[in-house]
Amino acid sequence: MSNKMRKAIFTEVASGETSLARIIKKHHLIEQAARTAAEELQQHALIEDVEGALQLTELGVKTYGKLKARDSL
């Protein structure tokens, strides 16, 4: 992942965080930019919003496994 904001959101969701608001607060992110980054992750089918909670998609789980194995996170 090249964008630090997308990477932060992706890794937080992978670790079980479901709230974008809490991710924004924890990492001191700019809200609009973080929402845009989350939308980009959704467009690439890496995360999804299920009833207001973020979670990894099947592709997201596979991608996370590959990145973690390469120590890219």
N, C-alpha and C positions, 0 to 999 in steps of 0.2 A: 504494500500500500504506500503510495507516494505522498498523499496528503495527511498531515499530522492530525487534523481534525477528524477525518474519516477513520483513520487508524484508531484514535482514542475512542470514538463511538463504537466501532466494530469490536474492539477488544473488551470494552465494558459490557456490551450486549452478549458477547461470547462468554463472559464470566458470570452472567446471570442477571445483570442490571436490566430492568425493563422500562425505566423512566428516563426519557430524554432530558427532562428538567433536572433530574438529579445528576446526570452525566455532565450537563452544562455547568451546574454549580460546582461539582467536584473538580472539574478541570479548568474552571474559570474561562469558559468559552463565550464568544459572542453569540447570543441566541439565534439571530437570523442566519449567521454563517453555519452554525451547528445544525439548524433545521434543514438548510440546503444540503449539507453533507449527508444527513440522514436520508433525505429524499434521493440523493444520488446512490446511496447504498441500496435503497429499496428498488430503484430503477434497474440496478445491476443484479437484482434478486439475491442479495447477500443477507439482508434483514427484511423482516416484515412486521407490520403493525397489526396485532391480533387483539381486538377489543381494547385498544388504548395501551397495550403492552408490547414493547419491542422484543423480538426474538430472532434468532438466526433461522434462515431457511435451510433446506437440505444442502443447497449449494454453499451457503455460508458456513455450515459445519465442515464440509469438505475443504473449503478454502482455508478456514481457520486451522485445521489439522495440517495442511500442507505448509502454511506459513510458520506454524509453530515448529514443525519438523525441521524447517530450514533456518530456524532461529531468526526469522525476519520480523518478529513482533517484539 
